[in-house]
Amino acid sequence: MSPSGILPRVVIVALLVMIGAEAHMIMRHPVPYNLDVDPKVQVDPLGESNPFPCQNRATVQTRTDINAGGATLVQFTGGAQHGGGSCQFSISYDDPSHGGWNTSAKFKTVYTIIGGCPAIFTDESRNLPPAKPDQDGRANTAECFNDFGVDCTRQFLVPLPSFLRNGPATFAWTYFNKLGNREMYMTCSPVNIRGGTADQFQINALPDIFVANVPSASDCTTGTAGDRVVLNIPNPGVHGRVLQPPGEPAVKPSNYCVDIPPKDRPPVFIQNDPRTIQTQGMGQTSTLSEETTTTLPPVTKTVTGTRYFTVVTVTATGVATGPVKCSKEGELICFGTDEFGICSFGEATPQKVAEGTKIDSD
C-alpha cells in the first residue's frame, strides 16, 4: 500500500480539518510520523481514508530514542477527548519505509490503560474549554502535566520491557473513546530502541493490540454511538492500569466483538507497593517515593522472569517559579522536594507531585 494513494486526499479534506477534525486527539510525543507534512489530519479516527495501521503514514521527521527497560513519556494534543476512554501502547518492528504500511503489520502491546485515557471529566457531556492552539495550529485544551489530573489532558510514563530488540521501530498509541461514535484512533511514532536484550521469544509472546471499529475488522465493533462505556480491552497484557471501571453496552449490536470480556472481569495488572522510582542523571540520583498514589509507574515489575525497569533522566535544579528552559525532550527535572517538570518543546513547567509523594535528592 503506497502513501501516495492517501496523501492527495489531504487537499480534499483540508477544509474539514479546519472545521472539526483537528479537535480530536493526537500523541505528540514521541514525535509521530508526518508531523510536518500533514499534522492536522492525523487526529482523524482510522477509516477508509486513514487505514489501519498508522493511517498509512510513514514519513519520518524525528526518530525518538527510547530505552528498553526504561520508560517513555507520552503526551497528547487535542480538543475532543470524548469522555476519555481506554488506550494501548505498543511496539512494531514492521518497516513502512518502502511503500507504506502492510495491513498485516504486528503491533505488540507493552502497556494498557482501562479508562481515564487520555482524560477524566467532571462533566463528560462537554469537551474541555479550548486553550491556546499548539505550534501546528491544532485545537488544544488544558493539560494536566501528570497522570492523575481531572478536567485536563493527561500524560503518561509508559514502561518498556527490557527484552526489546534494538534499532528502528514504531511506538504506537491506540485509543477507544468512551463517548460518541464507536471509533479507533491511532498515532504512530518512529523510534530508535536502545539497551534491549533482543529476546525474540518474549517479544513474540506479547499480545497483539486490540483492533475494532475499522473497515478491516467490520465484524468487530465495540458498541453503538449512544453508549457511554469504558472499553474492557481484551487480552491487554500484564502491564497496565485500571483508572476507571470498564462497562459494556446494554444492547449489543450483532457485530459486537466477541472477545471483549464482561464488565465484571476487569484486567488484573502487575503492581508493586510501595512504588518507588529511581531516577538518574547529571551525576545525581533522586527517589520519588509514594505512600498512596503515584504519578509514575513502578521501578520494577516481574512476571515469569520478565523485568521492566523505569529509569528517567533527572536534572536537579533550584526552586523555580515558572517554566525553565531545557534541551532534552522528555527529561524529568526536579525542583526542590515537592515539584517536578517534564521537558516539552524546550520548557519544563514546575508541578506538584502527587499527595503523599516526595522527592529525596542524595
VENNORMO-V420091 format. One record per pair of residues at least 6 apart in sequence whose ideal C-beta (glycine too) atoms are under 6 Angstrom apart, sorted by sequence separation. I is the first residue (numbers start at 1). J is the second residue. D is the distance in Angstrom with one decimal. If there is no record, write none. Layout:
i: (I:I)
j: (J:J)
d: (D:D)
//
This chain:
i: (44:46:66:134:177:211:223:334:133:147:279:301:341:144:212:213:333:341:131:143:147:213:222:341:131:142:143:144:175:212:94:131:277:299:339:141:174:331:92:128:276:297:339:173:230:232:329:92:248:275:320:328:333:335:338:26:172:230:247:26:90:91:230:246:319:326:22:90:170:171:229:313:314:315:316:317:24:90:91:275:277:171:229:246:312:314:22:88:89:278:337:21:37:89:169:227:277:326:337:17:21:34:210:275:276:17:33:88:168:169:210:242:323:324:33:34:36:234:334:33:35:87:223:234:272:323:166:234:10:86:166:207:232:286:122:164:184:224:232:240:87:120:166:183:184:207:320:10:31:165:182:236:239:270:84:164:221:238:281:284:31:165:270:277:279:281:282:30:119:163:221:43:84:118:119:162:174:279:84:118:163:219:220:58:81:163:182:9:182:83:182:58:76:56:181:56:212:316:29:176:28:54:80:111:53:286:27:28:179:6:110:25:26:79:26:53:178:3:25:279:24:1:176:23:24:23:77:295:79:77:293:79:77:292:107:238:291:290:290:89:288:288:286:287:286:93:76:285:91:92:75:74:90:73:74:89:71:72:88:71:87:70:85:86:85:68:85:69:85:68:84:82:83:68:82:83:2:3:39:82:109:2:40:82:108:109:1:109:107:115:22:23:22:90:88:112:112:66:68:112:69:63:64:65:66:67:68:113:116:67:68:109:111:112:113:114:115:116:63:111:115:60:114:54:45:46:159:157:45:46:157:30:86:162:27:86:161:147:146:159:159:32:33:32:31:30:27:26:30:52:52:48:46:145:71:69:70:73:73)
j: (50:52:72:140:183:217:229:340:140:154:286:308:348:152:220:221:341:349:140:152:156:222:231:350:141:152:153:154:185:222:105:142:288:310:350:153:186:343:105:141:289:310:352:187:244:246:343:107:263:290:335:343:348:350:353:42:188:246:263:43:107:108:247:263:336:343:40:108:188:189:247:331:332:333:334:335:43:109:110:294:296:191:249:266:332:334:43:109:110:299:358:43:59:111:191:249:299:348:359:40:44:57:233:298:299:41:57:112:192:193:234:266:347:348:58:59:61:259:359:59:61:113:249:260:298:349:193:261:38:114:194:235:260:314:151:193:213:253:261:269:117:150:196:213:214:237:350:41:62:196:213:267:270:301:116:196:253:270:313:316:64:198:303:310:312:314:315:64:153:197:255:78:119:153:154:197:209:314:120:154:199:255:257:96:119:202:221:49:222:124:223:100:118:100:225:101:257:361:75:222:75:101:127:158:101:334:76:77:228:56:160:76:77:130:78:105:230:56:78:332:78:56:231:79:80:80:134:354:139:138:354:141:140:356:172:303:356:356:357:158:357:359:359:360:361:169:153:362:169:170:155:156:172:157:158:173:157:158:174:159:175:160:175:176:176:160:177:162:178:162:178:177:178:164:178:179:99:100:136:179:206:100:138:180:206:207:100:209:209:230:138:139:139:209:209:233:236:191:193:237:195:190:191:192:193:194:195:240:243:195:196:237:239:240:241:242:243:244:192:240:244:190:246:188:183:184:297:296:185:186:297:171:231:307:173:233:308:295:295:308:310:187:188:189:189:189:187:187:191:214:216:215:214:351:310:309:311:330:342)
d: (5.1:5.1:4.6:5.1:5.9:5.1:5.7:5.2:5.7:5.1:4.9:4.5:3.3:3.9:4.5:5.5:4.9:5.2:5.1:5.7:5.1:5.9:5.5:5.2:5.2:4.4:5.0:4.9:4.3:5.2:3.8:5.3:4.4:5.1:4.4:5.9:4.9:4.1:5.7:3.8:5.0:5.4:5.9:5.0:5.0:3.4:5.7:4.6:4.7:5.1:4.9:5.7:4.6:4.8:5.8:5.1:4.7:4.9:5.0:4.9:4.0:5.4:5.3:5.0:5.3:3.8:4.8:5.6:5.2:4.9:4.2:5.1:5.1:5.0:5.4:5.9:3.9:5.0:5.9:4.6:4.7:4.6:6.0:5.3:4.4:5.5:5.8:5.4:5.7:5.3:5.8:5.9:5.2:4.4:5.5:4.7:5.4:4.9:4.9:4.6:5.3:4.2:5.0:4.7:5.6:5.9:4.3:5.0:5.9:5.3:5.9:5.3:4.2:5.5:5.5:4.7:5.0:4.1:5.2:5.7:5.0:4.7:4.2:5.5:4.4:4.8:5.2:5.9:4.8:5.1:5.9:4.5:5.9:5.2:5.4:5.2:4.6:5.9:5.1:4.6:3.8:5.2:4.9:5.4:5.5:5.1:5.0:5.7:4.1:5.7:4.8:4.9:6.0:4.7:5.5:3.9:6.0:5.3:3.9:5.2:5.7:4.3:5.6:5.9:4.6:4.6:5.2:3.8:5.4:5.1:5.1:6.0:4.9:5.3:6.0:5.9:5.5:4.3:5.4:5.3:3.8:5.3:4.1:3.7:4.2:4.3:5.4:5.3:5.0:4.2:5.3:5.6:4.8:4.9:4.8:5.2:5.3:5.9:4.3:6.0:5.5:5.5:5.1:4.8:5.2:5.6:5.7:4.7:5.8:5.3:5.9:5.3:5.5:5.9:5.8:5.2:5.6:5.7:3.5:6.0:5.5:5.9:4.4:4.1:5.3:4.2:4.9:4.9:3.5:5.5:5.2:5.4:5.4:4.2:5.4:5.0:4.4:5.9:4.7:4.8:6.0:5.6:5.8:4.9:4.9:5.4:5.3:5.6:5.6:4.5:4.6:4.8:4.8:5.8:5.4:5.8:4.4:5.4:4.9:4.8:4.9:6.0:5.7:5.2:5.2:5.5:4.4:3.5:4.5:5.3:5.2:3.5:3.8:4.1:6.0:3.7:5.1:4.7:4.4:4.8:5.7:5.2:5.8:4.9:3.9:4.9:4.7:5.3:4.5:4.2:5.0:4.9:5.1:4.8:5.1:5.7:3.6:4.9:5.6:5.7:6.0:4.5:5.0:5.1:5.9:5.5:4.9:5.8:3.0:5.0:3.3:4.6:5.3:3.7:5.3:4.5:4.6:5.1:5.2:5.3:2.5:4.7:5.6:3.7:3.8:5.0:4.9:5.3:5.2:5.6:5.6:5.4:4.3:5.7:4.3:5.3:5.7:5.5:4.8:4.6:5.3:5.1:5.7:4.7:5.9:3.9:3.9:5.3:5.7:5.0:5.6:5.9:4.7:5.0:4.5:4.4:4.7:4.3:5.9)
//
